[in-house]
Amino acid sequence: MKKGKILLIGFGPGHHDHITHRAKEAILESDIIIGYNTYVDLIRELISDQSIVRTGMTEEVSRAIEAVRLAEEGQTVGVISSGDAGVYGMAGLVYEVLVEKGWTEQTGVSVEVVPGISAIQSCASLLGAPIMHDAATISLSDHLTPWETIAKRVEAAASADFVIALYNPRSGRRTKQIEETQKILLQYRSPDTPVGLVKSAYRDREQVIITRLADMLNHEIGMLTTVIIGNSTTFVYDSKIITPRGYQRKYTLNRLDQPLKPHERLQEKAEPWALHSHPDFRDENTSSQGLTENGAVAVLEESASDSLIETNSDSIKASSTIAQEKETDLPLYNLALEALACLDPNADKEQDSTGSLKKKKQSTNLIPRQGIIEIFEVQVSPGVAKKSFSSEQMLTLAQLTSNEGEMMYSPEHTIFLRLPQVQPEEVVESLKSVGFLVLPVDSCVQVKACDFCDMEKDESIPIAEELGRRLNGLAVPKELKIGLNGCGMACYGAVLEDIGLVYRRGAFDVFLGGKRIGRNAHPGQQVVEGVPAEQVIELVEQLVTTYKNKGHLDERFHKFFKRVGSVLQFRHAEYTGPLEIDSICGD
């Protein structure tokens, strides 16, 4: 007797463009199609001569039992579900029936779950990007789950700040569940929280509505509607609901040039969730801070205003601006009030004489309800060609990291700092005041000279320091290490860096494309000897500029050198490792 098979087929939202190739194959492979009437109609064009078993909406159990019975008779049975068969679909129920019958995969009928696009995904795609972070799906149907349990799940997801997708929100007889759900959510979310209502996604009667939590019941919501409620960082921009990818905001000393410059990143069009200069959340004593020096920019986004930083390679220029537009000109502010700080809508507020809620004067430090942490990242060293730390420097590092900060020593002989909830400009000032060289963490140039002979051969040190002044912190496609050795011994290993300089007999030998780490680590290719000291700085600057302008994003220098074939007048030559011969024991 032919061994039967059950195909649990998720066919997505219903439009043929969104049915996977495997799902179409599975439908054609089936001898019998079993499904809810509406679902059968949605895929009717894909059904040829198969038998069809149709049932009503609430007859899932009978469909599962019938599918198992037919499969045990040797039939290939396609059990169809909209969306994904494993998400509020038929997959679990069929498995339950099989388990009750003592089924095993080895001896029983074959079972294959064919995945499809779930409603949370299809509806989210029509709304924008509302589920970019942690999300919970909750069915409000209490036919199979007690309402008390559903309510607990709604409250748990709301209190944990999940984006929430509600399935089966309302039917002709079930009208109170969605109302109770809204009440629960309003205990934890702002009334302005974005809500998307999507009915019949990618079907003929598709309907997409973007509203807010307080108003969502003013719109039609039925069994074919999926309700997606944003979290405390979700915002609406240009008729799209967007949830930022992460809660933890990390910032570092930035660079002169990058795809999205710091002042662009903080504009409404690029990062609207970072805007928080609404008067309700601005304290007159609070201001944002910024720092730039030699192309390095640090931005601290405080609770009340934005800092837009202008970069200048010769001097520090920092300007702080507070948006003056009216609320009607920037409606996004209404949705961004909780975006960065995730505050309780009425926390730290009091009524004024007009009855309006305003922020309490004594609350100058806003503490995020959901624990958003701003982390400032920076790396420091005693200098380009200096290895010794003073006790004052070590004490400064200890003080900066005393409040849950982190301090790590890097292979590049720098101290890597991760400091939560700090003022970047104050940190940098304190580091520089004790003689530290302060560098960004991101993809940038880092100049390092040999430092293990106590600089006894120090003729080239001025060149290294000048290179550091000109190039340290400059933005490039990927971290670019420039190493300089003060003598032909090259004990520091500059030849292993992206650009290596070895000072020998009053001039420099130049090496390009070294690779310090990895199983195929290798020294750079020596491209020229005897470059005079007065010319080497200009040469290195030209090399860096070429890489900066022509390198691909995240492309390391040795890969760039190999790809382009030549940099300036220097042609790439493939590195050939030393020949290794395994000798016979005893020879």
C-alpha positions in Angstrom: 0.0 0.0 0.0 1.3 3.5 -0.9 2.4 5.5 2.1 0.4 8.6 2.5 1.6 12.1 3.0 0.3 15.3 4.6 1.5 18.6 3.1 0.7 21.5 5.5 0.8 24.3 3.1 1.0 28.0 4.0 0.2 30.0 0.9 0.8 33.5 2.3 -1.5 36.4 2.2 -3.4 35.1 -0.9 -2.0 36.9 -3.9 -0.3 34.5 -6.3 2.9 36.7 -6.3 3.4 35.9 -2.7 2.9 32.1 -2.8 6.3 30.3 -2.7 7.4 28.0 -5.4 7.4 25.1 -3.0 3.8 25.9 -2.0 2.7 25.8 -5.6 4.5 22.5 -6.1 2.9 21.1 -3.0 -0.6 22.0 -4.2 0.0 20.3 -7.5 1.5 17.3 -5.8 -1.6 16.8 -3.6 -4.3 14.3 -4.5 -6.7 16.0 -2.2 -6.9 19.6 -1.0 -8.5 20.3 2.4 -9.2 23.8 3.5 -11.5 26.5 4.8 -13.9 27.7 2.0 -12.4 31.2 1.7 -8.9 29.7 1.4 -9.8 27.2 -1.3 -11.3 30.1 -3.3 -8.1 32.1 -3.0 -6.0 29.4 -4.6 -8.6 27.9 -6.9 -6.6 28.8 -10.0 -3.8 26.6 -8.8 -6.0 23.5 -8.3 -6.4 21.2 -11.3 -8.1 17.9 -11.0 -7.6 17.3 -7.2 -10.4 16.5 -5.0 -11.4 19.3 -2.6 -12.7 19.0 0.9 -14.2 22.3 2.1 -15.2 23.2 5.6 -16.4 26.2 7.6 -14.2 28.5 9.6 -14.7 26.8 13.0 -14.2 23.2 11.7 -10.4 23.0 12.0 -10.5 19.9 14.1 -12.6 18.0 11.6 -10.3 19.1 8.8 -7.3 17.8 10.7 -8.9 14.4 11.5 -10.0 14.0 7.8 -6.5 14.9 6.6 -4.9 12.2 8.8 -7.6 9.6 7.8 -7.1 10.2 4.0 -3.3 10.1 4.4 -3.4 6.8 6.2 -5.3 5.5 3.2 -2.3 6.3 1.1 -3.4 9.7 -0.3 -1.2 12.8 -0.5 -3.3 15.4 1.3 -2.7 19.2 1.0 -4.0 21.0 4.0 -4.0 24.7 3.2 -3.7 27.7 5.5 -3.4 31.3 4.7 -0.2 33.0 5.9 2.1 30.3 7.5 0.6 26.9 8.4 2.6 27.0 11.6 1.3 30.4 12.8 -2.3 30.1 13.9 -2.6 27.6 11.0 -3.3 23.9 10.7 0.2 22.5 11.3 -0.1 22.2 15.1 -3.6 20.7 15.0 -2.7 18.0 12.5 0.3 17.1 14.6 -1.9 16.9 17.7 -4.2 14.4 15.9 -1.2 12.4 14.8 0.2 12.3 18.3 -3.1 11.0 19.7 -2.9 8.2 17.2 0.6 7.2 18.3 2.2 8.4 15.0 5.9 8.4 14.5 7.8 9.9 11.6 9.6 6.6 10.9 6.5 4.4 10.8 3.6 6.7 10.1 2.5 8.9 7.2 5.0 11.5 5.9 4.4 15.1 7.0 5.9 18.2 5.5 5.3 21.8 6.6 5.5 24.2 3.7 6.2 27.7 5.2 4.5 30.8 3.9 4.4 34.5 4.6 2.6 35.1 7.9 0.1 37.9 8.3 2.4 39.8 10.6 5.0 39.9 7.8 2.6 40.7 4.9 0.8 43.4 6.9 4.0 44.9 8.2 5.3 45.3 4.6 2.3 47.4 3.7 2.7 49.6 6.8 6.4 50.2 6.4 8.8 48.6 8.9 6.8 48.3 12.2 8.3 45.0 13.4 12.0 45.8 13.1 12.5 44.9 16.7 11.1 42.3 19.1 7.4 41.5 18.4 4.7 39.4 19.9 1.7 37.9 18.1 -1.5 37.4 20.1 -4.8 36.0 18.9 -7.8 37.6 20.6 -10.0 34.7 19.8 -11.2 33.0 23.0 -12.7 30.0 21.3 -9.7 27.9 22.2 -8.0 30.1 24.8 -9.7 31.6 27.9 -9.9 35.4 27.8 -8.2 35.6 31.2 -5.1 34.0 29.7 -5.2 36.2 26.6 -5.5 39.3 28.8 -2.4 38.3 30.8 -0.5 37.8 27.5 -1.5 41.2 26.3 -0.4 42.9 29.5 2.9 41.0 29.6 3.7 42.0 26.0 2.6 45.6 26.7 4.7 45.9 29.8 7.7 44.4 28.1 7.4 47.0 25.3 6.9 44.5 22.5 5.5 45.5 19.1 2.2 43.6 19.2 0.4 42.0 16.3 -3.2 41.1 17.1 -4.8 38.3 15.1 -8.5 37.6 15.0 -9.2 40.9 16.8 -13.0 41.0 16.4 -15.9 39.0 15.0 -19.6 39.5 14.9 -20.0 38.0 18.4 -16.6 38.9 19.9 -16.6 42.6 20.2 -15.3 43.3 23.8 -11.9 41.6 23.4 -10.4 44.4 21.3 -11.8 47.0 23.6 -10.3 45.4 26.7 -7.0 45.0 24.8 -6.9 48.7 24.1 -7.6 49.5 27.8 -4.7 47.3 28.8 -2.3 48.8 26.3 -3.1 52.3 27.3 -1.9 51.5 30.8 1.6 51.0 29.3 1.7 52.9 26.0 1.1 56.5 25.0 -2.2 57.3 23.4 -0.2 58.5 20.4 1.5 55.1 19.8 1.2 54.3 16.1 -1.2 51.5 15.1 -1.6 49.9 11.7 -4.9 48.2 10.7 -4.5 46.0 7.6 -7.5 44.1 6.2 -7.1 41.5 3.5 -3.4 42.2 2.8 -2.5 41.7 -0.9 -6.1 40.7 -1.7 -8.8 42.4 -3.8 -10.3 44.2 -0.9 -7.1 45.3 0.8 -7.4 48.2 3.2 -4.5 49.8 5.1 -5.1 52.4 7.8 -2.5 54.1 10.0 -3.9 55.5 13.2 -3.0 55.8 16.9 -3.7 53.7 19.9 -6.3 56.1 21.3 -8.3 56.2 18.0 -7.9 52.6 16.7 -11.5 51.6 17.7 -12.9 54.4 15.6 -12.1 52.3 12.5 -13.5 49.1 11.1 -11.8 46.0 12.7 -12.9 42.5 11.8 -11.7 38.9 11.5 -9.7 39.7 8.4 -7.9 42.6 10.1 -4.5 42.3 11.5 -3.7 45.0 14.1 -0.1 46.0 14.6 0.7 48.2 17.6 4.1 49.9 17.9 6.4 49.9 20.9 7.5 53.0 22.7 10.1 53.9 20.0 7.8 53.4 17.0 7.0 56.5 14.9 5.2 57.5 11.8 7.0 59.1 8.9 5.6 59.9 5.5 2.6 57.5 6.0 4.9 54.7 7.1 5.2 53.1 10.5 8.8 52.5 11.5 10.3 50.9 14.6 14.0 51.6 15.1 16.1 48.4 15.0 17.5 48.7 18.5 16.8 50.2 21.9 20.5 50.8 22.7 21.9 53.9 21.1 25.7 53.8 20.6 27.7 56.7 19.5 31.4 57.4 19.0 33.7 60.0 17.7 32.7 60.2 14.1 34.6 61.1 10.9 34.9 63.8 8.3 33.2 61.9 5.6 30.7 59.1 5.7 27.6 58.1 3.7 25.3 59.9 6.3 27.0 62.8 8.0 26.2 63.4 11.7 24.1 66.5 11.0 22.2 64.6 8.4 21.7 61.6 10.6 19.9 63.8 13.2 17.6 65.4 10.8 13.9 64.4 10.7 14.2 62.7 7.4 17.1 60.4 8.4 16.4 59.6 12.1 13.1 61.1 13.2 13.0 59.0 16.4 16.0 61.0 17.7 14.1 64.3 17.6 12.9 65.1 21.1 12.7 68.9 21.3 9.0 69.0 21.9 8.3 71.7 24.6 6.7 69.1 26.9 10.0 67.3 27.2 12.4 70.2 27.1 13.7 71.7 30.3 15.0 75.3 30.0 18.2 74.2 31.9 18.9 71.3 29.6 20.9 71.5 26.4 22.6 69.1 24.1 26.3 68.9 23.6 28.6 68.2 20.7 32.3 68.0 20.0 34.4 68.1 16.9 38.1 68.2 16.3 40.0 67.2 13.2 37.0 65.6 11.8 36.0 63.8 14.9 32.4 64.3 16.0 30.7 63.2 19.2 27.0 63.7 19.6 25.1 63.3 22.9 21.4 63.2 22.4 19.8 64.5 25.6 16.2 64.6 26.6 15.4 67.9 25.2 17.3 69.0 22.1 19.5 68.0 19.2 23.1 69.0 18.6 24.1 69.6 15.0 27.8 69.5 14.7 29.9 71.2 12.0 33.2 69.6 11.3 36.4 71.5 10.6 39.8 69.9 10.3 41.6 72.9 11.9 39.5 73.9 14.8 36.6 72.9 17.0 33.2 74.1 15.9 30.1 73.0 17.8 26.7 74.4 17.4 23.6 73.5 19.3 20.2 74.0 17.8 16.7 73.5 19.1 13.8 73.0 16.7 11.6 76.1 16.8 8.9 74.8 14.4 5.4 74.6 15.7 3.8 71.3 16.6 1.6 71.6 13.5 4.7 71.9 11.3 6.3 68.8 12.8 3.5 66.4 13.6 6.1 63.7 14.0 7.0 65.2 17.5 3.6 63.9 18.8 4.8 60.4 17.9 8.4 60.9 18.9 7.8 62.0 22.5 8.6 58.5 23.8 10.8 57.4 21.0 14.2 57.9 22.6 13.4 58.1 26.3 10.5 55.7 26.4 9.0 57.7 29.1 5.6 57.1 30.8 3.4 59.7 29.1 2.7 61.5 32.4 5.9 60.8 34.3 7.7 63.8 35.6 4.9 66.1 34.6 2.6 68.4 36.5 -0.4 70.6 35.6 0.1 74.3 35.1 -2.5 77.0 35.7 -4.2 76.2 32.4 -4.5 72.5 33.2 -1.9 71.5 30.7 0.7 68.9 31.5 4.3 70.2 31.7 7.5 68.8 32.8 8.4 69.3 36.4 11.3 71.7 37.0 13.1 69.5 39.4 13.4 66.6 36.9 16.5 67.5 34.9 17.6 64.0 34.3 15.2 61.9 32.3 15.5 58.2 33.0 14.2 56.0 30.2 11.3 53.7 31.4 12.4 50.9 29.2 16.1 51.3 29.8 17.5 52.9 26.7 21.2 53.3 27.2 23.4 55.7 25.3 26.9 54.4 25.1 29.9 56.6 24.2 32.7 54.6 22.6 36.3 56.0 22.2 39.8 54.7 22.2 42.9 56.4 23.7 46.6 56.0 23.8 49.5 57.9 25.4 50.6 59.0 21.9 51.6 58.0 18.4 55.1 56.9 19.6 54.6 56.6 23.4 53.8 53.5 25.4 54.0 54.6 29.0 50.9 55.6 31.0 51.1 58.1 33.9 49.4 57.5 37.2 47.2 60.5 36.4 46.1 58.9 33.2 45.3 55.6 34.8 43.4 57.4 37.6 41.4 59.2 34.9 40.5 56.0 33.2 39.5 54.4 36.5 37.2 57.3 37.3 35.6 57.4 33.9 34.7 53.6 34.0 33.6 53.6 37.6 29.9 53.9 36.7 29.4 50.6 34.8 31.9 51.6 32.1 34.2 49.2 30.3 37.9 49.5 29.7 39.8 47.1 27.4 43.3 47.0 26.0 43.4 46.5 22.2 46.1 44.8 20.0 46.8 48.3 18.6 48.1 49.5 22.0 45.1 51.6 22.7 42.6 51.6 25.6 39.1 51.0 24.3 36.4 52.7 26.4 32.6 52.1 26.5 30.9 54.6 28.8 27.2 54.7 29.4 25.2 57.9 29.8 28.0 60.4 29.7 28.7 63.8 28.2 31.2 63.1 25.3 32.7 66.5 25.2 33.5 66.4 28.9 35.0 62.9 28.6 37.2 63.9 25.7 38.3 67.1 27.5 39.2 65.1 30.6 41.2 62.5 28.5 43.1 65.2 26.6 43.8 67.2 29.8 46.0 64.3 31.0 47.8 63.9 27.7 45.8 61.1 26.0 45.6 60.9 22.2 41.8 60.4 21.6 40.6 58.4 18.6 37.3 57.2 17.1 36.3 53.6 17.2 34.7 53.5 13.8 36.5 52.9 10.4 39.2 55.4 10.4 43.0 55.9 10.1 45.2 55.1 13.0 48.9 55.9 13.0 51.1 54.0 15.4 54.9 54.1 15.7 57.3 51.5 17.3 57.3 51.9 21.0 59.3 49.0 22.4 62.9 50.4 22.4 62.1 53.4 24.6 62.6 55.5 21.4 66.4 55.3 21.5 66.2 55.6 17.7 63.9 58.5 17.6 64.9 60.4 14.4 61.7 59.4 12.6 59.4 60.2 15.6 58.5 63.7 14.3 57.4 62.2 11.0 55.1 59.7 12.9 53.6 62.4 15.0 53.0 64.7 12.0 51.3 61.8 10.2 49.1 61.3 13.3 48.2 65.0 13.4 47.1 64.9 9.7 45.5 61.5 9.4 44.4 60.1 12.8 40.7 59.7 12.9 40.1 60.3 9.2 37.2 58.3 7.9 38.0 55.6 5.4 36.1 52.5 4.1 37.6 50.2 6.8 40.0 50.6 9.6 43.4 51.6 8.2 46.5 51.0 10.2 49.7 52.9 9.4 52.7 51.6 11.2 56.1 53.2 11.4 59.4 51.6 12.5 62.3 53.8 13.6 65.0 51.4 12.4 65.6 48.4 10.1 65.0 45.9 12.9 61.3 46.7 12.4 60.5 45.0 15.8 57.1 46.8 16.0 56.0 45.0 12.9 55.0 47.9 10.8 55.4 45.8 7.7 52.3 43.8 8.7 50.1 46.9 8.7 48.0 48.2 5.8 50.7 50.8 5.2 54.1 50.2 6.7 57.0 52.6 6.9 60.5 51.5 7.9 63.0 54.2 8.6 66.5 53.2 7.4 69.6 55.2 6.6 67.8 58.5 6.8 64.9 57.5 4.5 61.8 55.3 4.4 61.0 52.0 2.8 57.3 51.7 2.1 55.2 48.5 2.4 51.6 48.2 1.2 48.8 45.7 1.9 50.0 43.8 5.0 47.6 41.5 6.8 48.3 41.2 10.5 45.8 38.5 11.5 44.3 35.4 10.0 45.7 32.1 8.8 47.0 33.8 5.7 48.6 36.7 7.6 51.5 38.2 5.6 53.7 41.2 5.5 53.0 44.1 3.1 54.6 44.3 -0.3 57.6 46.5 -0.4 56.8 49.0 -3.2 59.6 51.6 -2.8 62.9 52.1 -0.9 64.6 55.3 0.2 61.8 57.8 0.2 63.2 61.0 1.8 61.6 62.1 5.0 60.3 65.3 3.5 58.4 63.4 0.9 57.0 60.4 2.8 54.2 62.3 4.5 52.8 63.6 1.2 53.1 60.1 -0.3 51.2 58.5 2.6 48.5 61.1 2.3 48.1 60.4 -1.4 47.8 56.6 -0.7 45.2 57.2 2.0 43.2 59.6 -0.2 43.2 57.1 -3.1 41.9 54.4 -0.8 39.4 56.7 0.8 37.9 57.8 -2.6 38.0 54.4 -4.4 37.7 51.8 -1.7 34.4 50.0 -1.2 32.6 50.1 2.1 34.2 47.7 4.6 36.9 46.7 2.1 40.2 46.3 3.8 43.2 48.0 2.3 45.0 44.8 1.2 41.9 43.7 -0.7 41.5 47.1 -2.2 45.2 47.0 -3.4 44.6 43.6 -5.0 41.3 44.6 -6.6 42.5 47.8 -8.3 45.9 46.3 -9.2 47.8 49.5 -8.6 47.8 52.5 -6.2 49.5 55.6 -7.5 52.5 54.2 -9.4 52.7 51.0 -7.3 51.5 47.7 -8.8 50.1 44.9 -6.8 52.0 41.6 -6.6 50.4 38.5 -5.2 52.0 37.4 -1.9 53.7 34.0 -2.0 54.4 32.4 1.3 57.6 30.6 2.2 58.0 27.1 0.9 57.4 24.5 3.6 58.8 20.9 3.2 57.8 18.2 5.7 61.0 16.3 6.4 61.1 12.6 7.2 61.7 11.9 10.9 65.5 11.4 11.5 66.6 13.5 8.6 
